[in-house]
């Protein structure tokens, strides 16, 4: 294996030039991928290199701009403008993901282009199929995450994001959201057909993980039958965590119900650092009272295994300090607070996807019953002494499902996009708005309701179109 060649190639693919348009000149020291990737070990290194640049995604950005976190008075040091919806195309807090998410796309494309030229030995085809499946699914996942953040809307004719299928310098325009969905579904279908059934490492993409990605994408595309079917595939393979194991998931002591996770080792970025700074003992962003109150009374909170796993209450913090903090990403490594594996897909989300899809795809009592069953089953797995709830109409159940998503998926990068899916404003309570400087309600018509394309991209790529109300073409 030519380590030098692999390292050089992966370093090159770490820039965005292969995926979008930062430069119009190819690097003079680029090495032919067919010469760098000469055997399965080389290809595996390329796959791992693509995984290596995945990060926490939308977790911190979504928490800050949505209504699931509030800005404590003690935070005078970190990212207050985004919380107040003061951001534009030059604001790294909301634009950095544009380049971050194209990095794994570029690395995946580089390896995918080398695979057809590879000579493999007898019995190696199954493993090569696995690697190719991982790369296709990773490409689809990254583009979908880009779509969630940067689409002008989720309507089929909305402006999507460039879908990059080759490692090349180019100046792409923006296809429609529907075109993005078509490409994403095509990549995932191809990946699923290639992926061996027996591969089960949840730190990488498996066939079950592909089903989970398909379910999430289908939900956004409003393909209700597909969303329900794909979610069912995941539920059949990966059961919900028992109550006594749930808290261990967030300490990285259990992998119950984890479909796909990104391991985080000592020395790597800490997802929990977005919410708490050890130096100075500063809660940067606290759980919103809007979220806290959804968990009900003190007795109800104590019965819900999610509350103590997600939210910490400390009455002994000094005056002026938040008594609540985000516990979800404290992690379990002593001396490394905030260092925790990133849980990209969990079975719980599949129950909520199927509940919503079943409700939306049907009419009458049958749809209501199917949606309510999944919601009640999830709650029963999370809440001691839970009594199943009956719902009299579609809207009341839909609201309950969204509130359950708010609680179950808190601080996992979903809340802002869930509101956007329904065309609802971001609304903060007065209790949560003490430091927002008037940023209480973000209407769907506001520019900040979708994130801007980075100014650098707009400057270099004349084919790119900016999202509404940010200026530019």
BELTA-V246553 format. One record per residue. N is the residue number from 1. PHI is phi in degrees with one decimal (NA if undefined). Layout:
BEGIN
n: [N,N]
phi: [PHI,PHI]
END
This chain:
BEGIN
n: [1,2,3,4,5,6,7,8,9,10,11,12,13,14,15,16,17,18,19,20,21,22,23,24,25,26,27,28,29,30,31,32,33,34,35,36,37,38,39,40,41,42,43,44,45,46,47,48,49,50,51,52,53,54,55,56,57,58,59,60,61,62,63,64,65,66,67,68,69,70,71,72,73,74,75,76,77,78,79,80,81,82,83,84,85,86,87,88,89,90,91,92,93,94,95,96,97,98,99,100,101,102,103,104,105,106,107,108,109,110,111,112,113,114,115,116,117,118,119,120,121,122,123,124,125,126,127,128,129,130,131,132,133,134,135,136,137,138,139,140,141,142,143,144,145,146,147,148,149,150,151,152,153,154,155,156,157,158,159,160,161,162,163,164,165,166,167,168,169,170,171,172,173,174,175,176,177,178,179,180,181,182,183,184,185,186,187,188,189,190,191,192,193,194,195,196,197,198,199,200,201,202,203,204,205,206,207,208,209,210,211,212,213,214,215,216,217,218,219,220,221,222,223,224,225,226,227,228,229,230,231,232,233,234,235,236,237,238,239,240,241,242,243,244,245,246,247,248,249,250,251,252,253,254,255,256,257,258,259,260,261,262,263,264,265,266,267,268,269,270,271,272,273,274,275,276,277,278,279,280,281,282,283,284,285,286,287,288,289,290,291,292,293,294,295,296,297,298,299,300,301,302,303,304,305,306,307,308,309,310,311,312,313,314,315,316,317,318,319,320,321,322,323,324,325,326,327,328,329,330,331,332,333,334,335,336,337,338,339,340,341,342,343,344,345,346,347,348,349,350,351,352,353,354,355,356,357,358,359,360,361,362,363,364,365,366,367,368,369,370,371,372,373,374,375,376,377,378,379,380,381,382,383,384,385,386,387,388,389,390,391,392,393,394,395,396,397,398,399,400,401,402,403,404,405,406,407,408,409,410,411,412,413,414,415,416,417,418,419,420,421,422,423,424,425,426,427,428,429,430,431,432,433,434,435,436,437,438,439,440,441,442,443,444,445,446,447,448,449,450,451,452,453,454,455,456,457,458,459,460,461,462,463,464,465,466,467,468,469,470,471,472,473]
phi: [NA,-89.4,-58.6,-58.2,-62.5,-61.7,-60.9,-61.0,-64.1,-69.6,-64.4,-64.3,-73.4,-72.7,-83.8,-89.8,-63.1,-79.5,-105.7,-130.3,-158.4,-79.7,-138.0,-111.6,-121.8,-71.7,-65.1,-70.6,-102.3,-66.6,-104.0,-57.4,-59.2,-65.7,-89.5,-82.2,-100.1,-112.8,-153.7,-65.7,-64.8,-61.9,-62.3,-61.0,-60.4,-65.0,-63.2,-62.5,-64.3,-70.2,-62.9,-60.8,-96.6,-72.5,-131.6,-73.0,63.3,-92.0,-53.5,-76.6,-61.8,-67.7,-60.8,-71.7,-89.2,-90.2,-111.7,-94.6,-132.4,-125.1,-92.4,-72.9,-61.2,-69.4,-86.9,-116.3,-125.2,-142.1,51.2,-80.9,-64.9,-62.8,-62.6,-91.7,60.0,-104.0,-148.3,-144.8,-69.5,-102.9,-90.7,-62.0,-60.9,-117.6,-104.2,-62.3,-63.1,-58.5,-80.8,-58.5,-80.0,-80.2,-62.9,-64.7,-61.5,-62.3,-65.5,-62.9,-62.7,-59.9,-74.2,-58.4,-70.4,-84.4,-59.3,-62.1,-92.0,-84.4,-98.4,-117.7,-85.9,-63.3,84.7,-98.4,-62.7,-61.9,-70.1,-63.1,-60.1,-60.8,-61.4,-64.3,-62.4,-59.1,-66.9,-64.2,-67.7,-64.8,-62.5,-64.5,-60.0,-63.9,-66.0,-66.3,-64.0,-61.9,-62.3,-57.5,-86.1,-115.1,-62.9,-66.3,-162.5,-96.5,-66.5,-53.7,-93.2,-68.7,-78.3,-92.8,-128.2,-58.2,-102.4,-95.5,-111.5,-134.7,-87.4,-160.5,-82.1,-155.7,-126.3,-79.4,-88.1,-109.8,-73.4,-76.1,-58.6,-61.1,-61.0,-61.0,-58.1,-60.1,-67.2,-63.4,-62.2,-64.7,-63.3,-68.4,-62.4,-62.8,-63.1,-66.2,-68.2,-85.3,-69.2,-64.3,-65.2,-81.0,-79.0,-133.6,-75.2,-78.2,-86.7,-131.1,-81.5,-110.9,-63.5,-65.0,-64.3,-62.4,-59.5,-65.6,-62.7,-59.0,-63.4,-65.5,-64.1,-61.9,-61.5,-67.2,-81.2,61.1,-94.7,-65.6,-60.4,-66.5,-58.9,-65.1,-65.1,-67.1,-62.2,-62.1,-59.3,-69.9,-59.0,-67.6,-96.0,-133.4,-71.2,-64.2,-69.5,-62.7,-55.5,-75.2,-102.3,-60.8,-62.9,-68.0,-56.9,-82.7,-99.4,60.1,-102.2,-145.9,-112.4,-57.3,59.0,-84.0,-89.5,-150.6,-130.5,-108.1,-62.8,-125.7,-105.4,-57.3,101.7,-94.5,-61.7,-108.5,-63.5,-69.3,-66.0,-72.2,-112.3,-147.2,-115.5,-64.3,-65.5,90.0,51.3,-111.4,-79.4,-76.6,-138.8,-104.6,-58.6,-69.5,-66.4,-60.1,-70.5,-55.9,-67.8,-64.5,-80.0,86.3,-71.9,-58.4,-63.0,-64.8,-64.2,-67.2,-81.5,-99.4,-65.5,-73.2,-61.3,-70.7,-78.1,-101.0,-130.7,-110.1,-114.9,-132.0,-71.1,-90.8,-67.4,-62.3,-56.6,93.1,-103.3,-70.4,-81.2,-106.6,-146.2,-80.0,-92.5,-57.4,-115.4,-63.0,83.9,-120.7,-97.9,-57.1,84.8,-133.8,-59.0,93.2,-90.4,-148.4,-60.9,-93.7,-93.2,-78.3,-140.4,-127.9,-62.0,-55.3,-60.8,-66.9,-61.9,-72.0,-63.7,-66.7,-60.0,-67.3,-65.6,-62.7,-67.9,-77.3,-82.8,-121.3,-134.9,81.8,-66.5,-64.2,-64.7,-62.8,-66.7,-65.3,-65.2,-65.8,-61.9,-64.0,-63.4,-66.9,-64.1,-65.6,-60.7,-62.9,-77.2,-110.9,-119.7,-67.9,62.0,-72.6,-111.1,-55.8,-100.4,-98.4,-124.9,-94.8,-152.4,-61.8,-64.8,-65.7,-71.0,-61.1,-61.7,-65.6,-63.9,-68.2,-65.8,-69.3,-61.8,-56.6,-76.2,-63.0,-102.5,-54.9,63.4,-112.5,88.6,-119.7,-57.3,-59.2,-74.1,-64.0,-63.9,-65.3,-59.5,-96.5,68.5,-100.1,-72.1,-85.5,-124.4,-105.3,-77.2,-59.7,-65.1,-89.4,-103.9,-64.4,-121.3,-90.9,54.3,90.4,-82.2,-105.9,-136.5,-108.0,-80.0,-60.2,-83.3,-74.8,-56.8,-71.6,-68.3,-129.4,-80.0,-80.4,-67.9,-57.1,-58.9,-61.8,-65.4,-63.3,-70.3,-84.7,-101.0,-73.8,-86.4,-77.0,-116.9,-78.4,-68.4,-56.5,72.5,-97.4,87.3,85.1,-77.4]
END
